[in-house]
Amino acid sequence: MIGIFNDNFPPILDGVALTAKNYADWLFRKHQDVCVVTPYAPGMVRNTPYPIYDYASIPIPMRPPYRYGLPQIDLSFRRKYGSLRLDLIHAHCPFTTGMLALKTGREQNIPVVATFHSKYRQDFERAVPSKRLVDYAVKRIIQFYEQADEVWIPQASVEPTLREYGFKGHVEVVENGNDFVTPDQLVTKIRYAMRKELGLHSDQTMFLYVGQHIWEKNIRLTLDALQLIKHMPFRLYMIGTGYAESQIRQFIRKNGMEQKMIMLGMVNDREILRRYYAAADIFLFPSEYDTFGLVVREAAAMHTPAILLKGANTACGITDGSNGFLTENDAHFYSQLIRRLMENPLLVRDAGQKASQTLVRSWESVVSEVIERYKDLMKSYKTTTGFRP
């Protein structure tokens, strides 16, 4: 059995949680025995076709809906988990569940794969005032990855971050997939239906942001840029939650942009989210925080190109003006690019088409590759029993 370990799992929806879920879903669809180990979250659905071993947790202050897991105090979990026998573990986080993954891997003498997903230093720097403590926390994270049998990254541009943190071992690039792969004709049909539902006129440009509402995502740059051109016909829809939500609402009210910027909160229904992606003209994602930007690929699957920052990890694979657009980390340059694209809808449409052709890979394809990688790794541990070819 394969164990997918992560500190977040739906109903918590972020790129890493969705990645872990798609790993589990597609491993099961490809007839592999799989389970998920994760902290409990309110609203967690347990009717998955594979078992979920969830354990006690508490909310993390200032970072709702994220939770801190406490497996050591959950006696019921420990009884059930104690009888679980695994062939391989794939950890998608370096914290509580990741440490549990390492401990289990060593106890059961099975390989542990660890994927590096996030720029953890930025999270620590926001929450911890001491540089010494931040350096210590980053060092502990690197110690986690040093103990894994294989370290994976979602794209090559992530490697410099891992090296900067101090990791010196070998890394493997294993891409993330996309569950919004949709035929072109259906994308067009969904787009027109959703724009009609939203009451968007043909001359209105729809912008979209999907992700955590935290300043690390560089949301303020988008707000400032759009404020500079607020006289133009557009709407921005923002999907997600985070600690900066109230400050974003305050910015919108202060600048009289309540009709221009609509905050929708969490959209847990993936089909509804797909419709928003399809309806949008441009996806605005100037983050330097993300290592991959799964949402950029989700938008691309629905023929919506993104504006990204030059040099950002999320811009990997983007050719400016072809399958997306790149800008400087400056509100003036950003707003000027937005203005130019609003005045050239055919350019935007062509970029969306090319984005769907160049940036999108299905989860089915990714997990087929992953299974072969798992098999090769398990052979070195001589633990292939129970793994179905």
N, C-alpha and C positions, 0 to 999 in steps of 0.2 A: 504493500500500500504506500502511496505517495502522500506525504503530509505537506499541506500549504499553510505556512505560518505567517501571520501578520497581525499588527496591533490594531488594525481597522478592518472592518468588513461591513457590507451593507446591513443596516440602513445608513451607516456612515458612508458618504459618497465622495471620494476624492480619487485622483488618478491611481494611487497605489492600491486602494481598496478594490477599485474596479479591475485592476490588473490581477490581483489575487483571485477575485471571483471568476474572471474569465479563464484563468489557469484551471481552477477547479471544475468549472462548467465543461470546458472542452476536453479536459482529461477524462471526465466521466463519459462524455459523448463518444470519445474514442476508446471506450471500453477498458479504461484503467481504473483500478481501485484507488480512490482518493478520499481524503478527509481534510477538513479545515480546522485549525487551532487558532483561536482569537479571543480577546476579552469580550465579555457580554456588553451589549449596548441596548438601551431601551428601544423596543420596536423590532428587535431582531427576529427575523422569520426563520424558522427551523424546518420548513417543509422542502428543503433541498433534497435532491436525489442521492446526495452523499452526506455522511455524518458531519456535523459541526460540533467540535468540543470547545464550548465557550466557558469562560471562568470569570470569577468575580472581578469587578472593576469599580473605579470611582471617577467622577468627572475631573478633567484637568482644568484648573482655574484659568480664565482668560482665553481658553482655546476650545470652546464648545464647537462641535459635539464630541471632541476627542476625549478618550478615557485612558486611565492608567490601570493596567491589569495587575491583579493580585492573586496569581495562581497558588501561591504558597498557603493562603488562608482558606481556600475553597476546598473543603474536604470531599464534597461530592464529585467535583471535577477530578481531584487527585485519585479517587477510587476508580473512576471510569478511565481516566487517562493512563493510569498505572498498568492497565491490561492491554493497552494499545501497542501493537508491534508494527513497525514501519520498515520500508525498504530504502527510502530516501526522503530527505526533508528539504524543502525549498523555503527559505526564510526571506521575507520581503521587508524586514525592518530589523534594526540593530538593538532594539530596546527590550522590554520585558519578554515578549513572545519570541524575539530573536534569541535571547539568552536561553530561554527554555528549549528552543530548537537545538542550540549547540550542546546543551546538557544532555538532551535526549539522544542526539547523534552519537556522542561519545559513549553513553551508557549502552546503546544498542549496536555500536560499531557499524554505523551506516553513514553514507556520505551526506554532507550538508552543503547545499547551494545557497548563496546569499546574493541577492540583487541590491545594488546601490541605486536608490531612487531619488534621494532628496539632498538639497544643500543644507545640511543640518546646522552648520555653523551660524547661518543667518537666524535660524530659530533660536539658538542659544543666545546670540548677541542681543536679541530683542528682550529676552526674558531674564538674562543674567547680567548684572552690572559689572562683574569682575572679568577682565580679560584672562586672568589666570584660571578661573573656573571654566571659562569657555574653552580654553586650550585643553584643560583636563578632560572635559566632556568629549571633545573631538578626538582626543587620544584614545579614550575608552571605545569610541565607535570604531576607530581603526583597528584596535585590538580585536574587536568582534570579527571584522572582515578578515583579519589575518588568521583567524582560527577556522574559517570556512574552507571546505575542500575546493570549491570553485567560487569565484566572484564574477557576477555578470553585471553588465551595464546596458541600458537600452539603446544607446547609440555612442559612436566613437567620441563625440564631443564632450561626453561626460568624464572621460578618463582624466583630463587635466585637473578637474576638481578633486577627484579621488587622490591623485598624486599630491596635490597641494595640501591635502589633509594629512599626508604622510604615508599613504599606502604604497608599498614597494613591490607587491606581488603581481602575479599574472592576472589579467582580466579577459573575459570573453564578452563580445558584443552579441547580445540576443535581443532583437527588436521586440517591442510591444505590438499587439495587434489592434484591431478595430472591429467593433460589433455593429457598426452603422453602414457597412458595405451595402449599397443600394443601387439597383439598375437606374440608368440615366432618366428614362421616361418616368419612373416612379418618383424620382427626386423632383422633377418639374411639376408633377401633379401635386405632390405634398406642399411644395413651395407656394403655388398659387392659392391652394385651399387655406393654408395657414396665414398668408398675408391678408386674405380676405377676412378671415376670422379676427385678426388683430386690427382691422380697419386701416391698413396702410394704403395710402394712395400710390399710384404708379410713379410719382415723382419724389416719393419719400425714400430715403436710404435707411435701411435697417442695419444697425450695428448690434453686435452681440458680444457679451463677456460671460464665460462660464468658469467658475472656480471659486476658491476661498476669497472672502472679502477681508483680506489682510493687506497691510501696506507693503509687505515684502513682495507682493505681486506687481508692484509699481502701478497700482490702480490710479493713484493721484495724477500720473502723467496723462492717462486717458481723460480724466475729468478736466484737467487744465486745458488740454488740447481742444476738447469739444466745447469748452466754455468760450474759447477764442472764436469759434465759428457757430455760436448758438443761434445765429439768425438764419442759418441754412436749414433746409427741410430734411430733418433726420429724427430717428428715435434710437436710443440705446436701451437694450434690454439686458439686465444684469441678473444672472442666476447663481445662487449660492448663499452662503452665510459666513460670518466670521466676526472677529472682535471689532473690526473697523466699520461695521455696518451702520451704526448710528452716526458716525462722523461723515460717512458718505451721504447719508440722508440729509444731514445738516448742510453739507456743501450744495446739494441739489436745491434745497429750499432757499439758501442764501443767494443763490444765483438765478432764482426764478426759473428753474429748468424742470419743474415737476412733470410737464407734458412731454419733455424731451428724454428724460432718463427714468426708466421704470424698473424698480427693483422687485423681483419676483420671489426672492427667497429660494429655498430648496425646491428643485423639481426632481422628485424621486422616480417618476414614471419615465422610463427610457424612451418610450414611444413619443411622449409629449416633448421630451428634450430633443429628439430627432427632428421633430417638426419645427422647433425654434431654429435649429441649425440650418434647416432647408430654407426657411423663410428669410434668413439674414443675407445681406449683401456682403458684409465684411465682418470678420471676427477680429476683435481688438484684444491683443494679448502681448503687451510690452514687458513681460516678466523676464527678469534676469535671475530669478529665484529657482525656476523649474529646471530640472535636468532633461526632461523629454517633452512635456507638453502634450499629453494624450488628447486633450481637448482640441488642440490644433489639428490633429489627425481626424478627430471626429467631425469637426467642421469641414475638413477637406472631403471627407466621404460624402457629404451632402452638398458638394460643389461650392462651398463657401471659403474663399481664400482669407488668409490672415495677414494682419500687419504686425510685424515682430521687430525687435531691436537688433541692429547689426551686432554680430558677435555673440549674441545670446545662444545658449544651448538649444533653445526651442527653435532657433532659426536654421539648425542643421538640416540640410536637404532643400532649403529654400533658395531659389534663384530669383533675385529681385526683378519684379516685373513680369516674371514668367509663371511661376506657380505660387506666388505670394509676393509680399512687399516688405521692404526693410526700411527702417528709419533710425534717426539718431535719438538718443535719450534726452530729448529736448522738446518741450511742448510746442514751440513755434514750428520747428521742422515737421513734427508729427501732425500738427493741424494743417499745414500746407499740403502734406501728402494726402491727408483725408480729403481736403477740398478738391485736389486734382482728381482723385479717384471718383468722387461724387459726380464730377463733371465728365467722366469717361466710363460710363457703365459697361461698355463693350469690353474694355480692358479688364475690368473686374470680372466679368463673366468668363472671359477666356482663361484668366488665372485660376478661377474656381474649377473649370474643366480640367486644366492641367494638374491642379493640386490633387484632384480625385484620381488621376492616372499615375501620379508619381509619389504620393505620400501615404497611400492607404494600402495596408496589408491586413488580410483577414486573420482573426484569431485562430481559425481552423488551420491555416498555413503555419502560423507561428508555433502552435502547440504540436503540430506534426514534427517540426524541427526539435522542439523541446524534448519530446519523448525519445528521440534518437540520442540526444545529448544525455538524458537521464540514463538510458540503457548503457551507454559507453562508460559513464561514471560508475554505475553500479557494478559493472564487470570488474573494475579494479578492486572493489570491495567484496566480490564474490557473493553478492546478495541479490541475485536476479530472481530467486524463488518468489513466485507470486506475481511477478511483473509480466503482463501479457504482451507479447510482441505484436 
